[in-house]
Amino acid sequence: MYTASSSVSAPPRPQHRIVPAGGGPYLAPAPQAVRPRRWVAGTGTQPISGRIDLSGPQGAQLKIAIASVHRICPEFNPVQVLRRSGRSVLIVGTTGRTTAVAKCLLDHSPAWVERFQHEIASYRSFVRHRPPVRAPRLIAADPENCTLVIERMPGRAAALSRHPVEAPPRA
């Protein structure tokens, strides 16, 4: 694939389209029906500061995740927790001059381990057989400890859920 000659970025789009009441051939929604999505403190991202908060009950899990990343990719320098759920954590950092994302599985139940190993196998197959679209480059992977380090691609995520209700917006 080819690299862009200059960086391309777009402003973030709103989560919900705002349609004026009575603006279409349907009933206007109740005023409280459409509420903006609120993020609960401590569940997702941390402020961009260049430091990761390792204190508190979730700090221990984060230390273990960062240690497992350093075992397979010693040059990884963690910068920020991008996303965190009960099953996995995404950590943005650098490997040399490349921005990378580390994904670590926190829930080691057999079903999730199998899915994670399948994801690692997919990235490994992309190394051998390049897909027809741009995909993140595999930097390091450990299927036994369920740790994956890939390059971070510029831009925004097409969808934050696996099966979105609406199609992703056109670029």
C-alpha positions as CSV (number, residue, x, y, z in Angstrom):
1,M,0.0,0.0,0.0
2,Y,1.1,3.6,-0.4
3,T,1.6,6.1,2.3
4,A,0.0,9.5,2.2
5,S,2.1,12.5,1.3
6,S,0.6,14.6,4.0
7,S,-1.3,13.9,7.2
8,V,-5.1,13.7,6.7
9,S,-7.5,14.3,9.5
10,A,-11.1,15.0,9.9
11,P,-13.0,16.6,12.8
12,P,-14.9,14.1,14.9
13,R,-18.6,13.6,14.0
14,P,-21.4,13.9,16.5
15,Q,-22.7,10.6,17.9
16,H,-26.3,11.3,17.0
17,R,-27.8,13.3,14.2
18,I,-29.9,16.1,15.5
19,V,-33.2,16.4,13.5
20,P,-35.5,19.3,14.3
21,A,-38.9,18.2,15.7
22,G,-41.4,17.8,12.9
23,G,-38.6,17.7,10.3
24,G,-39.7,14.4,8.6
25,P,-42.7,12.2,8.0
26,Y,-42.5,10.6,11.4
27,L,-43.5,11.5,15.0
28,A,-41.1,13.7,16.8
29,P,-39.3,11.8,19.6
30,A,-40.0,12.6,23.2
31,P,-37.5,15.3,24.5
32,Q,-35.8,12.7,26.8
33,A,-35.7,9.9,24.2
34,V,-32.3,10.9,22.7
35,R,-29.7,11.6,25.3
36,P,-26.0,12.1,24.5
37,R,-23.8,9.2,25.6
38,R,-22.1,9.8,28.9
39,W,-18.8,8.2,29.9
40,V,-18.6,6.9,33.4
41,A,-15.5,8.1,35.2
42,G,-12.8,5.4,35.4
43,T,-14.2,3.0,32.8
44,G,-12.5,4.1,29.6
45,T,-9.9,6.7,29.0
46,Q,-7.5,8.6,31.2
47,P,-6.5,12.2,30.5
48,I,-3.7,12.6,27.9
49,S,-0.8,13.4,30.2
50,G,2.0,11.0,29.1
51,R,1.6,9.1,32.4
52,I,-0.5,6.1,33.2
53,D,-2.2,5.9,36.6
54,L,-1.1,2.6,38.2
55,S,-2.7,3.3,41.6
56,G,-5.9,1.8,42.8
57,P,-7.4,-1.6,42.3
58,Q,-7.1,-1.5,38.5
59,G,-3.5,-0.4,38.7
60,A,-2.4,-4.0,39.5
61,Q,-4.0,-5.4,36.4
62,L,-2.5,-2.6,34.3
63,K,1.0,-3.4,35.7
64,I,0.6,-7.0,34.8
65,A,-0.6,-6.1,31.3
66,I,2.3,-3.7,30.7
67,A,4.8,-6.4,32.0
68,S,3.4,-8.9,29.6
69,V,3.8,-6.4,26.7
70,H,7.4,-5.7,27.8
71,R,8.2,-9.4,27.7
72,I,7.4,-9.6,24.0
73,C,8.3,-6.0,23.0
74,P,10.9,-4.5,25.4
75,E,11.1,-1.2,23.4
76,F,7.3,-0.5,24.0
77,N,6.9,2.7,26.0
78,P,3.3,3.0,27.3
79,V,1.7,6.5,27.1
80,Q,-2.0,6.2,27.6
81,V,-4.8,3.7,28.3
82,L,-6.9,4.0,25.1
83,R,-9.8,1.7,26.1
84,R,-10.5,-0.7,28.9
85,S,-13.2,-3.2,29.5
86,G,-13.6,-6.2,31.8
87,R,-12.1,-8.5,29.1
88,S,-9.2,-6.5,27.6
89,V,-7.2,-3.3,27.8
90,L,-5.8,-1.2,24.9
91,I,-2.6,0.8,25.7
92,V,-1.1,3.4,23.3
93,G,2.6,3.8,23.3
94,T,5.7,3.9,21.1
95,T,8.1,1.4,19.8
96,G,11.1,3.4,18.7
97,R,9.7,6.1,16.4
98,T,6.5,4.1,15.6
99,T,3.2,4.7,17.5
100,A,1.8,1.3,18.6
101,V,-1.2,-0.2,20.4
102,A,-0.9,-3.0,22.8
103,K,-3.9,-5.2,23.5
104,C,-3.9,-7.5,26.5
105,L,-6.6,-9.9,27.5
106,L,-7.6,-9.6,31.1
107,D,-10.3,-12.3,31.2
108,H,-8.5,-15.6,30.5
109,S,-11.6,-17.8,30.1
110,P,-11.2,-20.4,27.4
111,A,-13.7,-18.8,24.9
112,W,-11.9,-15.4,25.1
113,V,-8.5,-17.0,24.9
114,E,-9.5,-18.8,21.7
115,R,-10.9,-15.6,20.2
116,F,-7.7,-13.7,21.0
117,Q,-5.5,-16.4,19.6
118,H,-7.6,-16.2,16.4
119,E,-7.0,-12.5,16.2
120,I,-3.3,-13.0,16.6
121,A,-3.4,-15.7,13.8
122,S,-5.2,-13.2,11.6
123,Y,-2.5,-10.5,12.0
124,R,0.2,-13.2,11.4
125,S,-1.6,-14.2,8.2
126,F,-1.6,-10.5,7.1
127,V,2.2,-10.6,7.4
128,R,2.4,-13.5,5.0
129,H,-0.4,-12.6,2.7
130,R,-1.1,-8.9,2.4
131,P,-4.8,-8.0,2.4
132,P,-6.2,-5.7,-0.3
133,V,-6.8,-2.9,2.2
134,R,-4.5,-1.2,4.7
135,A,-4.2,-3.2,7.9
136,P,-2.1,-2.4,11.0
137,R,1.3,-4.0,10.9
138,L,2.0,-6.7,13.5
139,I,4.9,-5.8,15.8
140,A,4.8,-8.5,18.4
141,A,2.4,-11.2,19.6
142,D,2.3,-13.8,22.4
143,P,-0.7,-16.2,22.0
144,E,0.1,-18.0,25.3
145,N,-0.2,-14.8,27.4
146,C,-2.8,-13.2,25.0
147,T,-0.8,-10.1,24.3
148,L,-0.7,-8.3,20.9
149,V,1.3,-5.2,19.8
150,I,0.4,-3.7,16.4
151,E,1.1,-0.3,14.8
152,R,-1.4,2.4,15.4
153,M,-3.1,3.6,12.2
154,P,-4.1,7.3,11.9
155,G,-7.7,8.2,11.8
156,R,-10.8,7.2,13.7
157,A,-12.4,3.9,14.3
158,A,-15.1,3.0,11.8
159,A,-17.3,1.6,14.5
160,L,-16.8,1.0,18.2
161,S,-18.9,-2.1,18.3
162,R,-18.6,-5.3,16.4
163,H,-22.1,-5.3,14.9
164,P,-23.3,-1.6,14.8
165,V,-27.0,-0.9,14.3
166,E,-26.2,1.7,11.6
167,A,-23.6,1.6,8.9
168,P,-20.4,3.6,9.6
169,P,-20.5,7.1,8.1
170,R,-18.8,7.6,4.8
171,A,-15.5,9.3,4.9
